[in-house]
Amino acid sequence: MIRIHLLPGREKSLLRRHPWIFDGAIKEKNASVPAGETVLVCDAKDHVLAVGAWSPASQLRIRVWSFDPQEKIDREFFRRRIASAVEFRKKLDLLAPGGGCRLIYSESDCLPGIIVDRYANFAAVQFLSAGAELWKDTIAELLLELPFIDGVYERSDASIRRKENLAPICGVMAGAEVPETIIIEENGLRFAVDLRQGQKTGFYFDLRTAREKIRALSGGKRVLNMFSYTGGFACAAFAGGAASVLNADSSAPALVQGEKNLQLNGFTENVENVCTDVFEFLRKLDSRGEKFDLIILDPPKLIPGKSAVMRGCRAYQDLARLGFKLLSPGGTLCNFSCSGAMDAELFQKITAAAALEAGVSGRIAARLEQSPDHPTLLSVPETFYLKGLVTTID
């Protein structure tokens, strides 16, 4: 294998087992190595530290496959890593027939650039790096060997692929044709998922524990569910005994799918779906003097990168301020950020500032984070991204 050397002193993060090596840390910046090729990563003194995948188009030049320099990166390597990820989900009791979960979560499962979501008997996959792209056919074949997977569908259409000079690709990779709709079950609720058109791979498994919390909070409540997508929180709220739910989202197809999910679970009364700009809709509700007992604010990523932190913080604060103004006395606000650049401490400060602007006093009743099938790897804090606060006002 080709040896790639780090500049003096740039091996510190690697010694802490962080798998990312950026262009600025590398001596051979313009090495003639094919995209995705496995390389040996060495310190400035030529000591081999790891093996990883080379990405010539990206600033994130190498993603480490293994910190064992002797480990061979081949079909059996990926078989072992997939088996380890599956065993972890088995321990979480997430492999019941007809269910769904994130089966492989990239760096957290020591498979950087690879995302696999399980929907009943199908796997939806995303390959987000040059190394993952090189091995994707092998990975699809290995997934098909799992006893609970009949077909593998690729959803490699995330914008991050552009940084790797990879074009978007979608379609069947292996096994059975994916049906137009797959029904999965979560906590006794049923959801229809479209693997071809849905955001991410079709469903937000990272909000599983948050949906459980919403269900527990919703008894007898008038619920406002903003950025409602396909109705996961709405179904959870009605399952918890909500008196009514008002959903709003800017995507008409998502709202249609959300209505189908509500009907699938028998929730057809006291629900309203509005296709609108959520920020403007919240202002309209405030101008009308509307009040709600439970408000859910789960926006898309408002901070796509570090350069957008200030603008994104203002947007998160504006949302929370409007949410607090629309709460009835004693009401509860559940606000979320899925932006990795937003840390938990900053998110709390923004929420506190929003409450102050809204003229309310609140207490944090619970903190929420991504579900355990999206584990945070100790050595890679970037794998923790979802923050949620459950705040009750006086």
Backbone hydrogen bonds in HBPLUS format (Angstrom, degrees):
<---DONOR---> <-ACCEPTOR-->    atom                        ^
c    i                          cat <-CA-CA->   ^        H-A-AA   ^      H-
h    n   atom  resd res      DA  || num        DHA   H-A  angle D-A-AA Bond
n    s   type  num  typ     dist DA aas  dist angle  dist       angle   num
A0040-LEU N   A0002-ILE O   2.92 MM  38  6.12 167.1  1.93 159.0 162.9     1
A0004-ILE N   A0040-LEU O   2.81 MM  36  6.05 165.4  1.83 173.1 176.4     2
A0042-CYS N   A0004-ILE O   2.80 MM  38  5.97 168.5  1.82 160.6 161.3     3
A0027-LYS N   A0005-HIS O   2.84 MM  22  5.58 177.7  1.84 161.9 161.1     4
A0006-LEU N   A0042-CYS O   2.82 MM  36  6.19 148.2  1.92 152.3 161.5     5
A0007-LEU N   A0025-ALA O   2.91 MM  18  5.67 158.1  1.95 142.5 146.8     6
A0010-ARG N   A0007-LEU O   3.05 MM   3  5.57 159.9  2.09 145.1 144.5     7
A0015-LEU N   A0011-GLU O   2.94 MM   4  6.24 149.2  2.04 155.0 164.3     8
A0016-ARG N   A0012-LYS O   3.17 MM   4  6.52 130.7  2.43 138.6 151.6     9
A0016-ARG N   A0013-SER O   3.12 MM   3  5.01 133.0  2.35  91.4 104.6    10
A0018-HIS N   A0013-SER O   2.98 MM   5  5.50 160.1  2.02 148.5 150.0    11
A0017-ARG N   A0014-LEU O   2.90 MM   3  4.89 153.7  1.97 106.0 110.8    12
A0064-VAL N   A0019-PRO O   2.86 MM  45  4.70 162.3  1.89 138.2 144.0    13
A0021-ILE N   A0062-ILE O   2.97 MM  41  5.07 147.5  2.08 159.0 159.5    14
A0061-ARG N   A0021-ILE O   2.91 MM  40  5.92 107.8  2.44 137.2 154.0    15
A0062-ILE N   A0021-ILE O   3.06 MM  41  5.07 162.2  2.10 147.1 149.3    16
A0025-ALA N   A0022-PHE O   3.01 MM   3  5.72 162.8  2.04 123.3 128.7    17
A0023-ASP N   A0059-GLN O   2.77 MM  36  5.20 147.9  1.87 156.1 163.7    18
A0026-ILE N   A0023-ASP O   3.17 MM   3  5.55 169.4  2.18 118.2 121.4    19
A0031-ALA N   A0028-GLU O   3.29 MM   3  5.27 151.9  2.37 116.4 111.7    20
A0033-VAL N   A0031-ALA O   2.98 MM   2  5.65 126.0  2.28 107.7  92.0    21
A0037-GLU N   A0034-PRO O   3.12 MM   3  5.55 163.4  2.15 131.9 134.9    22
A0036-GLY N   A0054-TRP O   2.65 MM  18  5.00 161.4  1.68 169.3 166.2    23
A0054-TRP N   A0037-GLU O   2.92 MM  17  5.46 161.2  1.95 151.2 156.4    24
A0039-VAL N   A0052-GLY O   2.79 MM  13  5.51 158.9  1.83 156.6 164.0    25
A0052-GLY N   A0039-VAL O   2.99 MM  13  5.51 159.4  2.04 152.3 159.0    26
A0041-VAL N   A0050-ALA O   2.84 MM   9  5.18 178.1  1.84 150.0 149.7    27
A0049-LEU N   A0041-VAL O   2.72 MM   8  5.70 174.2  1.73 165.7 167.6    28
A0050-ALA N   A0041-VAL O   3.41 MM   9  5.18 152.7  2.49 136.0 138.6    29
A0043-ASP N   A0047-HIS O   2.96 MM   4  5.44 150.6  2.05 142.3 148.2    30
A0046-ASP N   A0043-ASP O   2.99 MM   3  5.31 158.9  2.04 119.9 120.5    31
A0051-VAL N   A0066-SER O   2.93 MM  15  5.47 163.2  1.96 161.9 165.7    32
A0065-TRP N   A0051-VAL O   2.83 MM  14  5.86 148.7  1.93 134.2 144.7    33
A0066-SER N   A0051-VAL O   3.16 MM  15  5.47 166.6  2.17 150.4 153.3    34
A0053-ALA N   A0063-ARG O   2.86 MM  10  5.40 158.5  1.90 149.2 149.5    35
A0063-ARG N   A0053-ALA O   3.22 MM  10  5.40 152.3  2.31 140.8 147.2    36
A0055-SER N   A0061-ARG O   2.74 MM   6  4.92 146.8  1.85 156.2 156.9    37
A0061-ARG N   A0059-GLN O   3.05 MM   2  5.34 117.9  2.45 107.1  90.3    38
A0071-GLU N   A0068-ASP O   2.94 MM   3  5.47 162.7  1.97 120.7 126.4    39
A0077-PHE N   A0074-ASP O   3.04 MM   3  5.23 125.2  2.35 101.9 116.2    40
A0078-PHE N   A0074-ASP O   3.27 MM   4  6.73 158.4  2.32 157.3 161.3    41
A0079-ARG N   A0075-ARG O   2.96 MM   4  6.23 148.2  2.06 145.0 155.1    42
A0080-ARG N   A0076-GLU O   2.98 MM   4  6.14 158.7  2.02 146.0 150.2    43
A0081-ARG N   A0077-PHE O   3.08 MM   4  6.38 161.6  2.11 150.3 155.3    44
A0082-ILE N   A0078-PHE O   2.94 MM   4  6.00 162.6  1.97 147.4 152.2    45
A0083-ALA N   A0079-ARG O   2.98 MM   4  6.11 160.9  2.02 146.6 152.3    46
A0084-SER N   A0080-ARG O   3.00 MM   4  6.22 152.9  2.07 146.5 153.6    47
A0085-ALA N   A0081-ARG O   3.06 MM   4  6.33 158.0  2.11 147.6 152.9    48
A0086-VAL N   A0082-ILE O   2.93 MM   4  6.17 160.6  1.97 154.5 159.9    49
A0087-GLU N   A0083-ALA O   2.95 MM   4  6.11 159.5  1.99 147.7 153.2    50
A0088-PHE N   A0084-SER O   3.10 MM   4  6.33 151.1  2.19 144.2 151.4    51
A0089-ARG N   A0085-ALA O   3.20 MM   4  6.57 157.1  2.26 147.5 152.5    52
A0090-LYS N   A0086-VAL O   2.91 MM   4  6.18 146.0  2.02 147.4 158.2    53
A0091-LYS N   A0087-GLU O   3.03 MM   4  6.32 150.9  2.12 146.8 152.9    54
A0092-LEU N   A0088-PHE O   3.21 MM   4  6.55 133.6  2.44 135.0 147.4    55
A0094-LEU N   A0089-ARG O   3.10 MM   5  5.52 163.4  2.13 152.2 155.0    56
A0093-ASP N   A0090-LYS O   2.99 MM   3  5.00 157.2  2.04 104.2 110.7    57
A0099-GLY N   A0096-ALA O   3.11 MM   3  5.63 153.9  2.18 141.8 140.7    58
A0185-GLU N   A0098-GLY O   2.91 MM  87  6.00 143.3  2.05 141.2 151.0    59
A0120-ALA N   A0099-GLY O   2.78 MM  21  5.14 154.5  1.84 163.5 170.4    60
A0101-CYS N   A0118-ARG O   3.09 MM  17  5.38 143.1  2.23 134.4 144.3    61
A0118-ARG N   A0101-CYS O   2.77 MM  17  5.38 167.5  1.79 173.3 174.0    62
A0103-LEU N   A0116-VAL O   2.68 MM  13  5.32 138.6  1.85 141.8 155.1    63
A0104-ILE N   A0116-VAL O   3.08 MM  12  4.83 158.8  2.12 134.8 135.5    64
A0116-VAL N   A0104-ILE O   3.04 MM  12  4.83 160.8  2.08 135.5 135.9    65
A0108-SER N   A0105-TYR O   2.93 MM   3  5.57 125.9  2.23 157.4 151.3    66
A0106-SER N   A0114-ILE O   2.88 MM   8  4.74 141.4  2.03 165.0 163.6    67
A0109-ASP N   A0106-SER O   2.98 MM   3  5.62 152.1  2.05 119.1 127.1    68
A0111-LEU N   A0106-SER O   3.00 MM   5  4.84 167.7  2.01 133.4 131.0    69
A0110-CYS N   A0107-GLU O   2.89 MM   3  4.69 160.0  1.93 108.8 109.5    70
A0114-ILE N   A0111-LEU O   3.15 MM   3  5.84 143.5  2.29 148.4 148.3    71
A0128-LEU N   A0113-GLY O   2.75 MM  15  4.65 170.3  1.76 145.2 147.9    72
A0115-ILE N   A0126-GLN O   2.97 MM  11  4.99 165.6  1.99 151.3 153.3    73
A0126-GLN N   A0115-ILE O   2.83 MM  11  4.99 152.3  1.90 146.7 149.2    74
A0117-ASP N   A0124-ALA O   2.85 MM   7  5.17 167.5  1.86 155.4 159.2    75
A0124-ALA N   A0117-ASP O   2.81 MM   7  5.17 165.1  1.83 156.6 160.8    76
A0119-TYR N   A0122-PHE O   2.76 MM   3  5.16 169.8  1.77 158.0 161.4    77
A0122-PHE N   A0119-TYR O   2.89 MM   3  5.16 156.0  1.95 124.7 132.5    78
A0150-ASP N   A0121-ASN O   2.62 MM  29  5.45 178.3  1.62 153.3 152.8    79
A0123-ALA N   A0151-GLY O   2.94 MM  28  6.35 160.5  1.98 157.3 163.8    80
A0153-TYR N   A0123-ALA O   2.80 MM  30  6.17 167.4  1.81 168.1 172.5    81
A0125-VAL N   A0153-TYR O   2.88 MM  28  6.21 159.1  1.92 154.6 160.8    82
A0155-ARG N   A0125-VAL O   2.69 MM  30  5.75 173.2  1.70 172.8 170.4    83
A0133-GLU N   A0129-SER O   2.92 MM   4  6.12 155.9  1.97 149.3 156.6    84
A0134-LEU N   A0130-ALA O   3.05 MM   4  6.26 152.0  2.13 144.9 151.2    85
A0135-TRP N   A0131-GLY O   3.36 MM   4  6.62 147.5  2.47 143.8 151.0    86
A0136-LYS N   A0133-GLU O   3.40 MM   3  5.15 167.0  2.42 100.8 104.4    87
A0139-ILE N   A0135-TRP O   3.02 MM   4  6.28 160.7  2.06 156.2 162.5    88
A0140-ALA N   A0136-LYS O   2.89 MM   4  6.09 160.5  1.93 150.4 155.1    89
A0141-GLU N   A0137-ASP O   3.04 MM   4  6.24 157.7  2.09 145.8 151.6    90
A0142-LEU N   A0138-THR O   2.97 MM   4  6.25 155.1  2.04 149.1 156.0    91
A0143-LEU N   A0139-ILE O   2.90 MM   4  6.15 153.6  1.97 151.2 158.4    92
A0144-LEU N   A0140-ALA O   3.09 MM   4  6.30 152.0  2.17 144.1 151.2    93
A0145-GLU N   A0142-LEU O   3.10 MM   3  5.13 141.4  2.26  96.4 107.8    94
A0146-LEU N   A0143-LEU O   3.02 MM   3  5.46 155.7  2.08 110.2 117.7    95
A0149-ILE N   A0146-LEU O   3.22 MM   3  5.56 170.0  2.23 120.7 120.6    96
A0176-ALA N   A0150-ASP O   2.92 MM  26  5.79 164.9  1.94 135.6 135.0    97
A0152-VAL N   A0174-ALA O   2.80 MM  22  5.13 161.1  1.83 156.8 154.7    98
A0173-MET N   A0152-VAL O   2.82 MM  21  5.48 172.2  1.83 154.6 155.9    99
A0174-ALA N   A0152-VAL O   3.37 MM  22  5.13 160.9  2.41 133.2 135.2   100
A0154-GLU N   A0171-GLY O   2.76 MM  17  5.24 168.9  1.77 155.2 152.4   101
A0171-GLY N   A0154-GLU O   3.08 MM  17  5.24 152.0  2.16 137.1 138.8   102
A0156-SER N   A0169-ILE O   2.93 MM  13  5.09 123.4  2.26 168.9 174.3   103
A0169-ILE N   A0156-SER O   2.86 MM  13  5.09 159.0  1.90 126.9 132.4   104
A0161-ARG N   A0158-ALA O   3.18 MM   3  6.06 164.8  2.21 123.0 126.6   105
A0162-ARG N   A0159-SER O   3.03 MM   3  5.82 156.8  2.09 121.9 127.4   106
A0163-LYS N   A0160-ILE O   3.09 MM   3  5.63 140.6  2.25 111.0 120.1   107
A0164-GLU N   A0161-ARG O   2.94 MM   3  5.18 146.3  2.06 104.9 115.5   108
A0166-LEU N   A0161-ARG O   2.98 MM   5  5.11 163.9  2.00 142.1 142.6   109
A0165-ASN N   A0162-ARG O   3.01 MM   3  4.86 161.4  2.05 104.0 108.1   110
A0182-ILE N   A0193-VAL O   2.96 MM  11  5.17 163.6  1.98 145.9 151.3   111
A0193-VAL N   A0182-ILE O   2.78 MM  11  5.17 159.0  1.83 146.1 153.4   112
A0184-ILE N   A0191-PHE O   2.88 MM   7  5.39 163.3  1.91 155.1 157.8   113
A0191-PHE N   A0184-ILE O   2.86 MM   7  5.39 160.7  1.90 156.9 161.9   114
A0186-GLU N   A0189-LEU O   2.77 MM   3  5.20 158.4  1.81 149.9 157.5   115
A0189-LEU N   A0186-GLU O   2.88 MM   3  5.20 164.5  1.90 118.7 123.4   116
A0198-GLY N   A0194-ASP O   3.04 MM   4  5.53 154.9  2.10 150.9 155.9   117
A0202-GLY N   A0199-GLN O   2.69 MM   3  5.18 150.8  1.77 149.4 146.8   118
A0207-LEU N   A0204-TYR O   3.29 MM   3  5.91 168.8  2.30 114.9 118.3   119
A0208-ARG N   A0205-PHE O   3.16 MM   3  5.51 159.5  2.21 121.3 120.1   120
A0371-SER N   A0206-ASP O   3.00 MM 165  4.80 144.8  2.12 114.3 124.9   121
A0211-ARG N   A0207-LEU O   2.82 MM   4  6.08 152.8  1.90 158.5 165.4   122
A0212-GLU N   A0208-ARG O   3.18 MM   4  6.56 148.4  2.28 143.9 152.5   123
A0213-LYS N   A0209-THR O   3.10 MM   4  6.41 148.9  2.20 141.3 149.1   124
A0214-ILE N   A0210-ALA O   2.94 MM   4  6.27 159.8  1.98 153.0 157.9   125
A0215-ARG N   A0211-ARG O   2.98 MM   4  6.15 157.8  2.03 146.4 152.4   126
A0216-ALA N   A0212-GLU O   3.15 MM   4  6.43 151.2  2.24 141.9 148.7   127
A0217-LEU N   A0213-LYS O   3.09 MM   4  6.35 132.0  2.33 142.1 155.2   128
A0217-LEU N   A0214-ILE O   3.09 MM   3  5.08 133.4  2.32  96.1 109.2   129
A0221-LYS N   A0218-SER O   2.98 MM   3  5.30 170.7  1.98 138.4 137.4   130
A0220-GLY N   A0241-GLY O   2.77 MM  21  5.72 167.1  1.78 127.8 127.2   131
A0243-ALA N   A0221-LYS O   2.79 MM  22  5.25 141.6  1.94 126.5 138.5   132
A0293-ASP N   A0222-ARG O   2.92 MM  71  5.21 139.3  2.08 137.3 150.0   133
A0294-LEU N   A0222-ARG O   3.22 MM  72  6.34 157.9  2.27 150.0 147.6   134
A0223-VAL N   A0244-SER O   2.92 MM  21  6.01 172.1  1.92 144.4 146.6   135
A0246-LEU N   A0223-VAL O   2.89 MM  23  6.28 155.2  1.95 153.2 160.5   136
A0224-LEU N   A0294-LEU O   2.86 MM  70  6.31 158.4  1.91 158.7 165.9   137
A0296-ILE N   A0224-LEU O   2.82 MM  72  6.21 162.1  1.85 167.3 173.0   138
A0225-ASN N   A0246-LEU O   2.81 MM  21  5.93 174.3  1.82 158.4 160.4   139
A0248-ALA N   A0225-ASN O   3.11 MM  23  6.52 144.2  2.24 161.6 159.1   140
A0226-MET N   A0296-ILE O   2.88 MM  70  5.89 163.3  1.91 161.7 162.3   141
A0227-PHE N   A0248-ALA O   2.86 MM  21  5.80 125.5  2.16 146.0 162.5   142
A0228-SER N   A0248-ALA O   3.07 MM  20  5.74 162.5  2.10 135.4 140.3   143
A0231-GLY N   A0228-SER O   3.02 MM   3  5.56 163.1  2.05 138.6 143.8   144
A0235-CYS N   A0231-GLY O   2.94 MM   4  6.03 165.1  1.96 152.3 154.6   145
A0236-ALA N   A0232-GLY O   3.12 MM   4  6.31 158.3  2.17 142.3 148.7   146
A0237-ALA N   A0233-PHE O   2.84 MM   4  6.03 155.0  1.90 149.1 155.7   147
A0238-PHE N   A0234-ALA O   3.03 MM   4  6.33 165.9  2.05 153.5 156.1   148
A0239-ALA N   A0235-CYS O   2.90 MM   4  6.05 155.3  1.96 146.9 154.7   149
A0240-GLY N   A0236-ALA O   3.02 MM   4  6.23 131.9  2.26 137.1 149.4   150
A0240-GLY N   A0237-ALA O   3.07 MM   3  5.06 130.3  2.32  94.1 107.8   151
A0242-ALA N   A0237-ALA O   3.02 MM   5  5.42 153.9  2.09 135.9 138.3   152
A0241-GLY N   A0238-PHE O   2.96 MM   3  5.00 162.6  1.99 106.0 110.9   153
A0245-VAL N   A0270-ASN O   3.02 MM  25  6.57 152.3  2.10 155.3 164.1   154
A0272-GLU N   A0245-VAL O   3.03 MM  27  6.53 151.6  2.11 155.3 162.3   155
A0247-ASN N   A0272-GLU O   2.76 MM  25  6.06 168.4  1.77 174.0 172.0   156
A0274-VAL N   A0247-ASN O   2.88 MM  27  6.14 150.7  1.97 141.1 150.6   157
A0249-ASP N   A0274-VAL O   3.12 MM  25  6.64 150.6  2.21 158.3 166.5   158
A0276-THR N   A0249-ASP O   2.98 MM  27  5.87 147.5  2.09 123.2 132.4   159
A0255-LEU N   A0251-SER O   3.15 MM   4  6.43 155.5  2.21 146.8 153.2   160
A0256-VAL N   A0252-ALA O   2.97 MM   4  6.26 155.0  2.04 153.4 160.4   161
A0257-GLN N   A0253-PRO O   2.98 MM   4  6.24 160.1  2.02 147.8 152.7   162
A0258-GLY N   A0254-ALA O   2.80 MM   4  6.03 147.9  1.90 143.3 153.5   163
A0259-GLU N   A0255-LEU O   2.87 MM   4  6.13 150.6  1.95 147.0 153.9   164
A0260-LYS N   A0256-VAL O   3.07 MM   4  6.40 150.3  2.16 143.4 151.4   165
A0261-ASN N   A0257-GLN O   2.96 MM   4  6.28 150.5  2.05 145.6 153.7   166
A0262-LEU N   A0258-GLY O   2.97 MM   4  6.28 152.6  2.05 146.8 154.0   167
A0263-GLN N   A0259-GLU O   2.98 MM   4  6.24 162.0  2.02 147.4 152.1   168
A0264-LEU N   A0260-LYS O   2.80 MM   4  5.97 149.5  1.89 144.7 154.0   169
A0265-ASN N   A0261-ASN O   3.25 MM   4  6.45 134.1  2.47 136.8 146.2   170
A0265-ASN N   A0262-LEU O   3.15 MM   3  5.33 136.9  2.34  99.2 110.6   171
A0267-PHE N   A0262-LEU O   2.80 MM   5  4.96 161.3  1.83 150.2 143.8   172
A0266-GLY N   A0263-GLN O   2.98 MM   3  4.87 163.0  2.01 104.1 109.2   173
A0281-PHE N   A0277-ASP O   2.90 MM   4  6.08 156.0  1.96 153.8 161.8   174
A0282-LEU N   A0278-VAL O   2.91 MM   4  6.09 158.4  1.95 154.1 158.0   175
A0283-ARG N   A0279-PHE O   3.25 MM   4  6.55 153.3  2.33 141.9 148.7   176
A0284-LYS N   A0280-GLU O   2.99 MM   4  6.31 151.3  2.08 147.3 155.4   177
A0285-LEU N   A0281-PHE O   2.93 MM   4  6.23 160.9  1.97 153.3 158.0   178
A0286-ASP N   A0282-LEU O   2.98 MM   4  6.19 154.5  2.05 144.9 151.9   179
A0287-SER N   A0283-ARG O   2.90 MM   4  6.16 155.3  1.97 146.7 153.3   180
A0288-ARG N   A0284-LYS O   3.07 MM   4  6.31 135.2  2.28 142.8 154.2   181
A0288-ARG N   A0285-LEU O   3.23 MM   3  5.17 132.5  2.47  92.6 105.2   182
A0290-GLU N   A0285-LEU O   3.07 MM   5  5.44 164.5  2.10 161.1 156.8   183
A0289-GLY N   A0286-ASP O   3.01 MM   3  5.08 155.6  2.07 103.3 111.1   184
A0292-PHE N   A0326-LEU O   2.86 MM  34  6.18 145.1  1.98 155.8 167.1   185
A0328-SER N   A0292-PHE O   2.84 MM  36  5.49 155.0  1.90 147.6 145.1   186
A0332-THR N   A0293-ASP O   2.89 MM  39  6.28 158.9  1.94 149.0 153.3   187
A0295-ILE N   A0332-THR O   2.96 MM  37  6.43 160.4  2.00 161.0 167.3   188
A0334-CYS N   A0295-ILE O   2.79 MM  39  6.10 165.8  1.81 170.4 175.0   189
A0297-LEU N   A0334-CYS O   2.84 MM  37  6.18 165.9  1.86 158.9 160.8   190
A0336-PHE N   A0297-LEU O   2.92 MM  39  6.20 145.8  2.04 174.1 174.8   191
A0308-ALA N   A0305-GLY O   2.97 MM   3  5.55 156.3  2.03 116.7 124.2   192
A0309-VAL N   A0306-LYS O   3.32 MM   3  5.39 167.4  2.34 112.1 111.7   193
A0312-GLY N   A0308-ALA O   2.88 MM   4  5.90 161.5  1.91 154.5 160.7   194
A0313-CYS N   A0309-VAL O   2.81 MM   4  5.95 155.3  1.87 152.2 159.0   195
A0314-ARG N   A0310-MET O   3.14 MM   4  6.40 156.7  2.19 147.9 153.1   196
A0315-ALA N   A0311-ARG O   3.16 MM   4  6.48 151.6  2.25 143.1 150.8   197
A0316-TYR N   A0312-GLY O   2.91 MM   4  6.23 163.4  1.94 157.4 161.0   198
A0317-GLN N   A0313-CYS O   2.92 MM   4  6.07 159.2  1.96 148.9 154.9   199
A0318-ASP N   A0314-ARG O   2.87 MM   4  6.03 153.7  1.94 144.3 151.7   200
A0319-LEU N   A0315-ALA O   2.99 MM   4  6.22 160.8  2.03 150.5 155.2   201
A0320-ALA N   A0316-TYR O   3.05 MM   4  6.29 167.4  2.07 149.9 152.8   202
A0321-ARG N   A0317-GLN O   2.89 MM   4  6.04 157.3  1.94 148.2 154.9   203
A0322-LEU N   A0318-ASP O   3.06 MM   4  6.27 164.8  2.08 150.8 154.0   204
A0323-GLY N   A0319-LEU O   2.89 MM   4  6.15 155.5  1.95 149.3 157.3   205
A0324-PHE N   A0320-ALA O   2.86 MM   4  6.09 164.0  1.89 154.9 157.6   206
A0325-LYS N   A0321-ARG O   3.06 MM   4  6.30 154.1  2.13 146.7 153.7   207
A0326-LEU N   A0322-LEU O   3.18 MM   4  6.39 135.1  2.40 140.7 151.5   208
A0326-LEU N   A0323-GLY O   3.12 MM   3  5.27 134.5  2.34 100.0 112.2   209
A0327-LEU N   A0324-PHE O   3.27 MM   3  5.34 163.6  2.30 104.6 109.5   210
A0331-GLY N   A0328-SER O   2.81 MM   3  5.10 146.2  1.92 143.7 140.8   211
A0393-ILE N   A0331-GLY O   3.02 MM  62  5.85 158.3  2.07 163.4 170.3   212
A0333-LEU N   A0391-THR O   2.77 MM  58  5.20 164.3  1.79 156.7 158.4   213
A0391-THR N   A0333-LEU O   2.84 MM  58  5.20 169.7  1.85 158.6 159.0   214
A0335-ASN N   A0389-LEU O   3.15 MM  54  5.62 145.5  2.27 152.2 156.7   215
A0389-LEU N   A0335-ASN O   2.99 MM  54  5.62 155.6  2.06 156.8 164.3   216
A0337-SER N   A0387-LYS O   2.83 MM  50  5.27 149.8  1.92 153.4 159.5   217
A0387-LYS N   A0337-SER O   2.88 MM  50  5.27 167.4  1.90 156.1 159.7   218
A0342-MET N   A0339-SER O   3.07 MM   3  5.48 161.9  2.11 113.1 118.8   219
A0347-PHE N   A0343-ASP O   3.00 MM   4  6.25 156.4  2.06 152.8 160.3   220
A0348-GLN N   A0344-ALA O   3.05 MM   4  6.31 154.2  2.12 146.9 152.7   221
A0349-LYS N   A0345-GLU O   3.08 MM   4  6.37 157.7  2.13 146.6 152.7   222
A0350-ILE N   A0346-LEU O   2.92 MM   4  6.17 158.9  1.96 153.2 158.4   223
A0351-THR N   A0347-PHE O   3.01 MM   4  6.20 159.0  2.05 146.0 151.7   224
A0352-ALA N   A0348-GLN O   2.84 MM   4  6.07 155.9  1.90 150.9 157.9   225
A0353-ALA N   A0349-LYS O   2.94 MM   4  6.16 156.6  1.99 147.7 153.7   226
A0354-ALA N   A0350-ILE O   2.97 MM   4  6.21 149.0  2.07 143.8 152.6   227
A0355-ALA N   A0351-THR O   3.02 MM   4  6.30 154.0  2.09 147.2 153.3   228
A0356-LEU N   A0352-ALA O   3.06 MM   4  6.32 156.7  2.12 146.5 152.8   229
A0357-GLU N   A0353-ALA O   2.98 MM   4  6.24 158.1  2.03 146.8 152.4   230
A0358-ALA N   A0354-ALA O   2.96 MM   4  6.18 145.2  2.09 143.0 152.8   231
A0359-GLY N   A0355-ALA O   3.01 MM   4  6.17 111.7  2.49 136.1 152.5   232
A0360-VAL N   A0355-ALA O   3.03 MM   5  5.38 173.6  2.04 152.0 151.6   233
A0359-GLY N   A0356-LEU O   3.10 MM   3  5.07 150.7  2.18  98.8 107.9   234
A0394-ASP N   A0361-SER O   3.02 MM  33  6.01 151.6  2.10 169.1 173.6   235
A0363-ARG N   A0392-THR O   2.91 MM  29  5.45 154.7  1.97 144.6 150.7   236
A0392-THR N   A0363-ARG O   2.94 MM  29  5.45 156.8  1.99 159.0 156.7   237
A0365-ALA N   A0390-VAL O   2.64 MM  25  5.45 154.7  1.70 161.8 170.8   238
A0390-VAL N   A0366-ALA O   2.90 MM  24  5.04 158.9  1.94 160.0 154.7   239
A0368-LEU N   A0388-GLY O   2.78 MM  20  4.47 170.5  1.78 128.5 130.8   240
A0388-GLY N   A0368-LEU O   2.86 MM  20  4.47 131.7  2.10 143.4 134.3   241
A0374-HIS N   A0371-SER O   2.84 MM   3  5.69 157.0  1.90 129.3 134.1   242
A0380-VAL N   A0377-LEU O   2.88 MM   3  5.23 158.0  1.93 115.7 123.2   243
A0383-THR N   A0380-VAL O   2.97 MM   3  5.89 171.9  1.97 129.7 132.5   244
A0384-PHE N   A0381-PRO O   3.04 MM   3  5.73 167.6  2.06 120.4 123.7   245
